Amino acid sequence: MTSAGPQLRLLQLQQRIGYEFRDKALLQLALTHRSAAKENNERLEFLGDSLVNHVVAERLFTQFPEAREGQLSRLRAKLVRGSYLAEIANQLDIGSCLILGTGERKGGGRHRSSILADALEALVGAIFLDAGFTAARDTLMVWFTDSFQGLTLSDERDAKTRLQEWLQGRGFDLPTYQLVDVQGADHEQCFFVHCHVAPLQEPVVGQGKSRRQAEQDAAKGTLEQLND
């Protein structure tokens, strides 16, 4: 964790994740990487991983009653993969509160996807131990709200994944997404994102009620232009 205002950072983190810990030691442990201490978040990460898989599977089972087992498995794999969890961790700015060893801190550990994903799962495990399954599930459901809203069985791969595969299959660099504007009041915000890809000279604009939705919209628009 950075040296400036650690207690304030923890308070702000709890506000961002939507859960206040009764046992602050659990929160501290969930943020402690193995490079920083013998007592670290690996065991909590193990517990949180199981909880994330369970909660996501339960929601998918309910949301798609007509889905086959294979479809549900593919959707779950998309939502619980490390890169996806790291995106959520980035949105919650978990990296600014991580407790890292000197090497990891200097090596950019706060931005490493694997560390962020593990910390997110560790936080879920910590919430479970602090307040039980319902609290952990409810918190996770808030984090995954946009993810579940954008899912369909007609296309189990989201637009960002399909765009990435299209570019990689043709030897292009991965797309970059740039947040360019946020409009509206807090409860009615609209996010605007530019998607930049090498085959197109101009960026494609996407919009949505969250940055994630705007990025998906931009990726979808980019694919449509690339396939024209």
Secondary structure, 3 states (H helix, E strand, C coil): CCCCCHHHHHHHHHHHHCCCCCCHHHHHHHCECCCCCCCCCHHHHHHHHHHHHHHHHHHHHHHCCCCCHHHHHHHHHHHHCHHHHHHHHHHCCHHHHCECCHHHHHCCHHHCHHHHHHHHHHHHHHHHHHHCHHHHHHHHHHHCHHHHHCCCCCCCCCHHHHHHHHHHHCCCCCCEEEEEEEECCHHHCEEEEEEECCCCCCCEEEEECCHHHHHHHHHHHHHHHHCC
